[in-house]
């Protein structure tokens, strides 16, 4: 069984949120005389002091290139960099560091799979299966691949609650399907997709599965071995780590058989003008000097999250989601977009009285940061027949008082525009 957030939430919420907030200096900011209420965590989460310290320590005591120096600093930097890889692997449940490819983020991780695995396995007339609720970064790389190869992009529909139509999924899966690429959590709707079921069905048809974990990774424990997924992509900056950093997990057997997608330093074993032989995993996919500080800071974010406990985080956020959902439903004219049974702490909504951009502006005046727009998921907006939503995406440091501030500000929006 996949881990259900609602089951985890049955446990006590165990986070000392007040102490946690002290770890995040930016939460002390004041805007227009109001304390910052940061509810745009789906776009990027804030950074705890320990992650900043890891970056500073790298530049103060480690700065050197990795995998190439005999001198102390290079060896120390290499050690910390590879320790970070082990931490990232441990965080998602793989003991094999070779299955952890460092990338710029989720977007690059998905492009890597599309360009390497995809270009090898997808040919004319083949199909790539995604869903209606994908972020553009799990649509466009596959579209580019399909265009190049004369293949077809197929899309699993969603119902009015924003849940995948699993019957349609089974119908769409066929012998021409070469890969299924779906999100674990929708950034626009908050839906947690039934990934265990998706993987079981796809694998029974012999089709590998890539999961876009960008919005799942900060909210719940992930174990790629328990899930059995073939690829899992995520970004550090959505899990309290740095920007420009992410991970592609892939099964070693698959990664090993895939060609490199970028050429350059570090990804080679030997080079002559006649022939180049490639490095072993994971380096085969990491051409050029990597984001060393980013990897080390990602490792620090993993340490931080493990100290707090992903179950406790999931329980806290689920309680907050329930509280916020009830409170928002009391706002006249407000409709929540995305009412799946299983949701992570993301709430998209529309308000009769005002356009999402005007709402975003008025909330900002009150010190409340939300995202207004299509959330890089335009097909979701088209599916619901709306141009945009306002989205509050919650994190481990958010509180009920902040939800109350959001609700009060929305009542004010109704007053101003009503
Ligand atoms: N996949 C999903 C589900 C996402 O939510 C995002 C970013 C990405 C992929 C891309 O991640 P990146 O780190 O490579 O950029 N989502 C959002 C968002 O919801 N608001 O801003 C960025």
Boltz pocket constraint, residues with backbone or C-beta under 6 A from the ligand:
constraints:
  - pocket:
      binder: B
      contacts: [[A, 42], [A, 43], [A, 44], [A, 104], [A, 105], [A, 106], [A, 107], [A, 108], [A, 135], [A, 137], [A, 138], [A, 183], [A, 185], [A, 186], [A, 187], [A, 188], [A, 212], [A, 214], [A, 215], [A, 235], [A, 371], [A, 375], [A, 376]]
      max_distance: 6.0
